[in-house]
């Protein structure tokens, strides 16, 4: 094959995966192509490889600056000529980038659909030797094209000025048959070759945890984080405000766990987002709270858990986001922490949509997501049917909470904190009798389980535990400490570290 040398020399692979071969050969044959491949399935290689074989500029249309910067940086490290255009660059910088890709083919130029539609770039477009057009994250055409990013619906029109129409490839991780049709129609694909790889990855454990309250939900989240020490996770929230609030809470409660926490949403400055992205990719940040602005195309293979602290808006969004986990093929856990009243957030989003047809469509999507979360059927089969209309297979998948029950990590952390809870209860009852006050006054049950889980060593972390605070600290912190010392327990000191409720797990 003509691409084998490039595959080995540039990308370091001896061969392509089976589903990649079909896509690459379709593109090199000059066919319009739609490739639906799950996250971690090598979508980028499907167009980057033929882009290097073809003698020209590969134009890559993609939704996020962070995604552009990530992919361009990765290509440049391989010695490939690649640039991206965005409002973060001056006109002079953008003109220099365009000139570089035009004069050094094969090359790649990344940009947003909004940039593609500008008069300034339309003038430049006709001067570029475009050999291939790529629409990455093509599901955004159906997801955003008729709402807040209408330029997605105008991509075909923006490309119409090209004298010689190049082949167009649309790639995405998730697309229902309806979305598939929308992509094909909107991009005006001509007799496209369509390749759909299975939408379910068997290394992802899909779990839904019903939460009784916000505190219960926070406890479940902390349990997941604590059970994955020195591993990377993404916590998705529905709003920017919650992303920041949760990040601050976790940063305090996890101070002693050597776990760095940051947040990411579209409201941060480009400089802040780029810094957080690099810290996350280099493991300087282990826990990232984020809105759906984070994740598309971010190539970090070792994300071990993805948690939806608030439910996503659709099955498409859900599976896109859990797809950030386990891209290295190793087992990873994906948990939705479901609290009934959180549904009001999405109802508010949907109610704000002025177009009644779009509003109805989004409401239906949210209901389908709700049904998935609460079904007793195999969740992976429900997802597979949703994306491809496959007939359900009678066997269980053993990789979702419907088929398998609690994840081993969940059972392990429950066992580990039980010993700590017993010791805390002994102190609680003893002090209750000594002081003649109700035991809940000494140590609320809600706080007890957090203390058993976190085993805090400092007053700072202790006062951040739900239902405690500075009042409890002043009245009971030293009393509990003294009670433990009286029992002959070992402590390093008696000021701000090693309080009475610090225990080693059994």
C-alpha positions as CSV (number, residue, x, y, z in Angstrom):
1,X,0.0,0.0,0.0
2,X,1.3,3.5,-0.8
3,X,0.6,4.7,2.7
4,X,2.5,2.0,4.6
5,X,5.8,3.9,4.5
6,X,4.2,7.1,5.8
7,X,2.4,5.1,8.5
8,X,5.7,3.7,9.8
9,X,8.0,6.6,9.4
10,X,5.7,9.4,10.7
11,X,3.3,7.7,13.0
12,X,5.4,4.7,14.1
13,X,2.7,2.0,13.3
14,X,3.3,-1.1,11.4
15,X,-0.3,-1.5,10.4
16,X,-3.7,0.0,10.7
17,X,-6.7,-1.4,12.5
18,X,-9.2,-3.1,10.3
19,X,-11.8,-0.3,10.5
20,X,-9.1,2.3,9.7
21,X,-8.0,0.5,6.6
22,X,-11.4,0.9,5.0
23,X,-11.6,4.6,5.8
24,X,-8.1,5.4,4.6
25,X,-8.5,3.6,1.3
26,X,-11.9,5.2,0.7
27,X,-10.3,8.7,1.1
28,X,-7.3,7.8,-1.1
29,X,-9.8,6.6,-3.8
30,X,-11.3,10.1,-3.8
31,X,-14.6,9.2,-2.2
32,X,-16.6,11.4,0.2
33,X,-16.5,9.5,3.5
34,X,-18.4,9.4,6.8
35,X,-16.5,7.5,9.5
36,X,-18.2,6.9,12.8
37,X,-15.6,5.5,15.2
38,X,-15.7,5.5,19.0
39,X,-13.3,7.7,21.0
40,X,-10.0,5.9,21.2
41,X,-10.6,4.2,17.9
42,X,-8.0,6.3,16.0
43,X,-10.2,8.7,14.1
44,X,-7.5,11.3,13.6
45,X,-5.2,8.9,11.9
46,X,-7.9,8.1,9.4
47,X,-7.5,11.5,7.8
48,X,-4.0,12.5,8.9
49,X,-2.4,9.6,7.1
50,X,-4.1,10.2,3.7
51,X,-3.5,13.9,4.2
52,X,0.2,13.2,4.1
53,X,-0.1,10.9,1.1
54,X,-2.0,13.4,-0.9
55,X,0.0,16.3,-2.3
56,X,-1.8,19.4,-1.0
57,X,-3.3,21.1,2.0
58,X,-5.7,19.2,4.2
59,X,-8.2,21.6,5.6
60,X,-9.5,20.4,9.0
61,X,-12.7,22.0,10.3
62,X,-13.0,21.5,14.1
63,X,-15.0,23.1,16.9
64,X,-12.6,24.0,19.6
65,X,-9.3,26.0,19.8
66,X,-8.0,23.6,22.5
67,X,-8.6,20.7,20.1
68,X,-6.8,22.5,17.2
69,X,-3.8,23.4,19.4
70,X,-3.6,19.8,20.7
71,X,-3.7,18.1,17.3
72,X,-1.4,20.7,15.6
73,X,1.1,20.4,18.4
74,X,1.1,16.6,18.0
75,X,1.6,16.8,14.3
76,X,4.4,19.3,14.6
77,X,6.2,17.1,17.0
78,X,6.2,14.4,14.3
79,X,7.8,16.9,11.8
80,X,4.6,17.5,9.9
81,X,3.7,21.0,8.6
82,X,0.6,22.0,10.5
83,X,-1.0,25.3,11.6
84,X,-4.3,26.6,13.0
85,X,-6.2,29.8,12.7
86,X,-8.1,31.4,15.6
87,X,-9.0,34.8,17.1
88,X,-6.2,34.3,19.6
89,X,-3.6,35.0,16.9
90,X,-3.0,38.3,15.2
91,X,-3.7,38.8,11.5
92,X,0.0,38.8,10.8
93,X,0.4,35.4,12.6
94,X,-2.6,33.9,10.7
95,X,-1.3,35.1,7.3
96,X,2.1,33.7,8.1
97,X,0.5,30.3,9.0
98,X,-1.5,30.3,5.8
99,X,1.6,31.1,3.7
100,X,3.5,28.3,5.4
101,X,1.0,25.5,4.7
102,X,0.5,26.8,1.1
103,X,4.2,26.7,0.3
104,X,5.1,23.5,2.2
105,X,2.7,20.7,1.1
106,X,1.6,18.2,2.2
107,X,0.4,20.2,5.1
108,X,-2.6,20.7,7.5
109,X,-4.6,23.8,8.3
110,X,-7.0,23.6,11.2
111,X,-9.8,26.2,11.7
112,X,-13.3,26.6,13.0
113,X,-16.5,26.8,10.8
114,X,-16.8,30.4,11.9
115,X,-13.3,31.2,10.6
116,X,-14.0,29.3,7.4
117,X,-17.0,31.5,6.7
118,X,-15.2,34.9,7.2
119,X,-14.7,37.1,4.1
120,X,-11.0,37.3,4.9
121,X,-10.5,33.5,4.8
122,X,-12.8,33.0,1.8
123,X,-10.4,35.2,-0.2
124,X,-7.5,33.0,1.0
125,X,-9.3,29.8,0.4
126,X,-9.2,30.0,-3.4
127,X,-5.4,30.4,-3.3
128,X,-4.8,27.2,-1.3
129,X,-4.2,23.8,-3.0
130,X,-6.8,22.0,-1.0
131,X,-6.5,18.2,-1.5
132,X,-8.8,17.0,1.3
133,X,-11.4,18.6,3.6
134,X,-12.0,17.1,7.0
135,X,-15.0,17.9,9.3
136,X,-13.9,16.6,12.7
137,X,-16.5,16.1,15.4
138,X,-19.1,16.1,12.7
139,X,-21.9,15.4,15.1
140,X,-21.7,19.1,16.0
141,X,-23.5,19.8,12.7
142,X,-26.7,18.2,14.1
143,X,-26.0,19.2,17.7
144,X,-25.1,22.9,17.2
145,X,-25.9,23.8,13.5
146,X,-29.5,24.9,14.3
147,X,-28.8,26.5,17.6
148,X,-25.9,28.6,18.8
149,X,-23.3,27.8,16.1
150,X,-25.1,28.2,12.8
151,X,-21.8,28.3,10.8
152,X,-21.8,24.5,11.2
153,X,-24.8,24.4,8.9
154,X,-23.0,26.6,6.4
155,X,-19.9,24.5,5.8
156,X,-20.9,23.3,2.4
157,X,-21.7,26.8,1.3
158,X,-18.4,28.1,2.6
159,X,-16.5,25.5,0.6
160,X,-18.4,26.2,-2.6
161,X,-15.8,28.8,-3.8
162,X,-13.3,26.0,-4.4
163,X,-12.8,25.5,-8.1
164,X,-12.0,21.9,-7.8
165,X,-14.0,20.1,-5.2
166,X,-11.8,17.9,-3.1
167,X,-13.1,14.8,-1.3
168,X,-14.7,15.5,2.1
169,X,-14.4,13.2,5.1
170,X,-16.7,13.7,8.1
171,X,-15.6,11.9,11.3
172,X,-17.3,11.5,14.7
173,X,-17.4,9.2,17.6
174,X,-21.2,9.2,18.0
175,X,-23.9,9.5,15.5
176,X,-27.4,8.0,15.4
177,X,-28.9,7.2,12.0
178,X,-30.7,10.5,12.1
179,X,-27.5,12.4,12.8
180,X,-25.8,10.4,10.1
181,X,-28.4,11.6,7.6
182,X,-28.1,15.2,8.8
183,X,-24.3,15.2,8.4
184,X,-24.6,13.8,4.8
185,X,-27.2,16.3,3.8
186,X,-25.7,19.3,5.4
187,X,-22.2,18.7,4.0
188,X,-23.7,17.7,0.6
189,X,-21.6,14.5,0.5
190,X,-21.7,12.9,-2.9
191,X,-22.3,9.1,-2.8
192,X,-20.4,8.8,0.4
193,X,-18.8,5.7,1.7
194,X,-20.1,5.2,5.3
195,X,-18.2,3.3,7.9
196,X,-19.7,2.6,11.3
197,X,-17.5,0.9,14.0
198,X,-19.2,-0.4,17.1
199,X,-20.2,2.3,19.6
200,X,-19.5,0.3,22.7
201,X,-16.0,-0.2,24.2
202,X,-15.6,-3.2,26.5
203,X,-13.0,-1.6,28.8
204,X,-15.5,1.0,30.1
205,X,-17.6,0.1,33.1
206,X,-20.8,2.1,32.9
207,X,-22.4,2.8,36.3
208,X,-25.3,4.8,37.6
209,X,-25.5,5.7,41.4
210,X,-28.8,7.0,42.7
211,X,-28.0,9.7,45.2
212,X,-30.3,10.8,48.1
213,X,-28.8,14.3,48.5
214,X,-26.1,16.6,47.4
215,X,-23.9,15.5,50.4
216,X,-24.4,11.8,49.4
217,X,-23.4,12.7,45.9
218,X,-20.3,14.4,47.1
219,X,-19.4,11.4,49.2
220,X,-19.8,9.1,46.3
221,X,-17.5,11.3,44.2
222,X,-14.9,11.4,46.9
223,X,-15.1,7.6,47.2
224,X,-14.2,7.3,43.5
225,X,-11.4,9.7,43.7
226,X,-9.9,8.3,46.9
227,X,-10.1,4.7,45.4
228,X,-8.0,5.9,42.4
229,X,-4.9,7.4,44.1
230,X,-2.4,9.1,41.7
231,X,-4.7,8.4,38.8
232,X,-6.4,10.9,36.5
233,X,-10.1,11.6,36.3
234,X,-12.6,14.0,34.7
235,X,-15.7,15.3,36.6
236,X,-18.4,16.7,34.3
237,X,-20.8,19.4,35.5
238,X,-23.7,21.0,33.7
239,X,-22.8,24.6,34.5
240,X,-19.7,26.8,34.8
241,X,-20.7,27.8,38.3
242,X,-20.9,24.2,39.6
243,X,-17.6,23.4,37.9
244,X,-15.8,26.1,39.9
245,X,-17.7,25.4,43.2
246,X,-16.9,21.7,43.0
247,X,-13.3,22.3,42.1
248,X,-12.9,24.5,45.2
249,X,-14.6,22.0,47.5
250,X,-12.5,19.1,46.2
251,X,-9.3,21.1,46.4
252,X,-9.9,21.6,50.1
253,X,-11.1,18.2,51.0
254,X,-8.3,16.5,49.0
255,X,-5.5,18.7,50.3
256,X,-3.9,15.8,52.1
257,X,-4.3,13.3,49.4
258,X,-1.7,14.7,47.1
259,X,-4.4,15.2,44.5
260,X,-4.3,18.3,42.4
261,X,-7.6,19.8,41.2
262,X,-8.5,22.3,38.5
263,X,-11.5,23.4,36.5
264,X,-12.2,24.0,32.8
265,X,-15.0,25.8,31.1
266,X,-15.5,28.1,28.1
267,X,-15.6,31.2,30.3
268,X,-11.9,31.0,31.3
269,X,-9.4,33.0,29.3
270,X,-7.6,31.2,26.4
271,X,-4.4,31.4,28.4
272,X,-6.0,29.8,31.4
273,X,-7.6,27.1,29.4
274,X,-4.3,26.3,27.6
275,X,-2.4,26.1,30.9
276,X,-5.0,23.8,32.5
277,X,-5.0,21.6,29.4
278,X,-1.2,21.3,29.5
279,X,-1.2,20.6,33.3
280,X,-3.8,17.9,32.8
281,X,-2.0,16.2,29.9
282,X,1.3,16.2,31.9
283,X,-0.3,14.8,35.1
284,X,0.3,18.0,37.0
285,X,-3.5,18.1,37.4
286,X,-5.1,14.8,38.4
287,X,-8.7,15.7,38.9
288,X,-10.4,18.1,36.4
289,X,-13.9,19.4,36.9
290,X,-15.3,20.6,33.5
291,X,-18.3,21.5,31.5
292,X,-18.8,19.9,28.1
293,X,-16.4,22.5,26.7
294,X,-13.6,20.1,27.6
295,X,-12.7,16.8,26.0
296,X,-13.2,16.8,22.3
297,X,-10.1,15.3,20.7
298,X,-8.0,15.6,23.8
299,X,-5.5,12.8,23.5
300,X,-4.8,11.6,27.0
301,X,-4.9,7.8,27.1
302,X,-4.7,7.1,30.8
303,X,-7.9,8.7,32.2
304,X,-9.1,6.1,34.7
305,X,-12.5,7.5,35.6
306,X,-15.1,9.9,34.2
307,X,-17.8,11.0,36.6
308,X,-21.0,12.9,35.7
309,X,-21.6,14.9,38.8
310,X,-24.6,16.3,37.0
311,X,-26.3,14.4,34.2
312,X,-25.5,15.3,30.6
313,X,-28.2,16.4,28.2
314,X,-28.3,13.5,25.8
315,X,-27.0,10.0,25.2
316,X,-24.7,11.4,22.5
317,X,-23.2,13.8,25.0
318,X,-23.0,11.1,27.6
319,X,-21.1,8.7,25.4
320,X,-18.8,11.3,24.0
321,X,-17.8,12.2,27.5
322,X,-17.4,8.8,28.9
323,X,-15.3,8.1,25.9
324,X,-12.5,10.2,27.4
325,X,-11.8,7.4,29.8
326,X,-9.6,4.3,29.0
327,X,-8.3,5.3,25.6
328,X,-5.2,3.1,26.4
329,X,-7.5,0.1,26.4
330,X,-7.2,-0.5,30.2
331,X,-10.2,-0.9,32.4
332,X,-11.8,2.4,33.5
333,X,-15.0,3.4,35.4
334,X,-17.6,5.8,34.2
335,X,-20.2,6.9,36.8
336,X,-23.3,9.0,36.7
337,X,-24.2,10.4,40.1
338,X,-27.9,10.8,39.7
339,X,-29.8,13.2,41.9
340,X,-33.4,13.7,40.9
341,X,-33.6,17.5,41.3
342,X,-30.6,17.9,39.0
343,X,-33.0,17.4,36.1
344,X,-34.3,20.9,36.7
345,X,-31.0,22.2,35.2
346,X,-31.6,20.7,31.8
347,X,-35.3,21.6,31.9
348,X,-34.2,25.2,32.3
349,X,-31.8,24.9,29.4
350,X,-34.5,23.4,27.2
351,X,-37.1,25.9,28.2
352,X,-34.7,28.7,27.1
353,X,-34.7,27.4,23.5
354,X,-36.9,29.7,21.4
355,X,-37.3,27.4,18.4
356,X,-40.1,25.0,19.5
357,X,-39.0,22.3,17.0
358,X,-35.5,22.3,18.4
359,X,-36.9,22.5,22.0
360,X,-39.0,19.4,21.3
361,X,-35.9,17.5,19.9
362,X,-33.7,18.4,22.9
363,X,-36.5,17.4,25.3
364,X,-36.8,14.0,23.6
365,X,-33.0,13.5,23.8
366,X,-33.0,14.3,27.5
367,X,-35.8,11.8,28.1
368,X,-33.9,9.1,26.2
369,X,-30.9,9.8,28.5
370,X,-33.1,9.6,31.5
371,X,-34.5,6.2,30.3
372,X,-30.9,4.9,29.8
373,X,-29.9,5.9,33.3
374,X,-32.9,4.1,34.9
375,X,-33.3,1.1,32.8
376,X,-32.7,-2.4,34.2
377,X,-31.7,-3.6,30.8
378,X,-28.0,-3.9,29.8
379,X,-26.9,-0.3,29.3
380,X,-24.3,-1.1,26.6
381,X,-27.0,-2.8,24.5
382,X,-29.3,0.2,24.9
383,X,-26.5,2.4,23.7
384,X,-25.7,0.1,20.8
385,X,-29.3,0.1,19.7
386,X,-29.5,3.9,20.1
387,X,-26.6,4.5,17.7
388,X,-27.0,1.8,15.2
389,X,-30.5,0.3,15.7
390,X,-28.9,-3.1,16.1
391,X,-31.1,-6.0,17.4
392,X,-30.4,-6.5,21.1
393,X,-28.2,-9.5,22.0
394,X,-29.7,-11.7,24.7
395,X,-26.5,-12.0,26.7
396,X,-25.3,-9.6,29.4
397,X,-22.3,-7.3,28.8
398,X,-20.8,-7.6,32.4
399,X,-19.5,-4.0,32.0
400,X,-22.4,-2.0,33.3
401,X,-24.2,-1.7,36.6
402,X,-27.3,-3.3,35.2
403,X,-25.5,-6.5,34.4
404,X,-22.7,-6.6,37.0
405,X,-23.9,-4.6,40.0
406,X,-21.5,-2.6,42.1
407,X,-18.0,-2.1,40.7
408,X,-15.1,-3.7,42.6
409,X,-13.7,-0.3,43.4
410,X,-17.0,0.6,45.2
411,X,-17.0,-2.6,47.2
412,X,-13.3,-2.1,48.2
413,X,-13.7,1.4,49.5
414,X,-16.8,0.4,51.5
415,X,-14.7,-2.3,53.2
416,X,-11.9,0.1,53.9
417,X,-14.0,2.7,55.6
418,X,-16.0,0.3,57.7
419,X,-13.2,-0.1,60.3
420,X,-12.8,3.7,60.5
421,X,-16.6,4.2,61.0
422,X,-16.6,1.7,63.9
423,X,-13.8,3.5,65.8
424,X,-15.5,6.9,65.2
425,X,-18.8,5.5,66.5
426,X,-17.0,4.4,69.7
427,X,-15.6,7.9,70.3
428,X,-19.0,9.4,69.4
429,X,-20.8,7.3,72.0
430,X,-18.2,7.7,74.7
431,X,-18.2,11.5,74.5
432,X,-22.0,11.5,74.3
433,X,-22.1,9.7,77.7
434,X,-19.3,11.8,79.3
435,X,-20.9,15.1,78.3
436,X,-24.5,14.0,78.6
437,X,-25.4,15.2,75.1
438,X,-27.0,13.5,72.2
439,X,-24.5,11.5,70.1
440,X,-25.5,13.4,66.9
441,X,-24.4,16.6,68.7
442,X,-21.0,15.2,69.2
443,X,-20.5,14.0,65.6
444,X,-23.3,14.0,63.0
445,X,-23.7,10.7,61.1
446,X,-23.2,12.6,57.8
447,X,-19.9,13.9,58.9
448,X,-18.8,10.6,60.4
449,X,-18.8,8.8,57.0
450,X,-16.8,11.7,55.4
451,X,-14.2,11.5,58.2
452,X,-14.0,7.7,57.9
453,X,-13.3,8.1,54.1
454,X,-11.0,11.1,54.1
455,X,-9.1,10.4,57.4
456,X,-8.1,14.1,57.6
457,X,-5.0,15.2,59.4
458,X,-5.6,18.9,59.7
459,X,-8.2,21.3,61.0
460,X,-8.5,23.0,57.6
461,X,-9.8,19.8,55.9
462,X,-11.9,18.8,58.9
463,X,-13.8,22.1,59.0
464,X,-14.6,21.6,55.3
465,X,-16.4,18.3,56.0
466,X,-20.2,18.7,55.6
467,X,-22.1,19.5,58.8
468,X,-18.9,20.4,60.8
469,X,-17.3,23.8,60.3
470,X,-15.5,26.1,62.7
471,X,-18.1,25.8,65.5
472,X,-17.7,22.0,65.7
473,X,-13.9,22.4,65.5
474,X,-13.8,24.8,68.5
475,X,-16.1,22.6,70.7
476,X,-15.2,19.1,69.8
477,X,-11.9,18.8,67.9
478,X,-9.6,18.8,71.0
479,X,-12.1,16.8,73.0
480,X,-12.0,14.0,70.4
481,X,-8.2,14.3,70.3
482,X,-7.9,14.0,74.1
483,X,-10.2,11.0,74.1
484,X,-8.1,9.2,71.6
485,X,-4.9,10.1,73.5
486,X,-6.4,8.8,76.7
487,X,-7.0,5.5,74.9
488,X,-3.3,5.3,74.2
489,X,-3.4,5.9,70.5
490,X,-0.3,7.1,68.7
491,X,-0.1,10.7,67.6
492,X,2.6,12.8,66.1
493,X,1.5,16.1,67.8
494,X,-1.5,17.9,69.2
495,X,-1.7,21.1,67.3
496,X,-3.1,21.2,63.8
497,X,-2.2,17.7,62.6
498,X,-3.2,14.1,63.2
499,X,-6.6,14.7,64.9
500,X,-8.4,12.0,66.8
501,X,-10.3,10.6,63.9
502,X,-7.3,9.7,61.7
503,X,-7.1,6.0,61.2
504,X,-5.3,3.6,59.0
505,X,-7.7,1.6,56.8
506,X,-8.2,-2.0,58.0
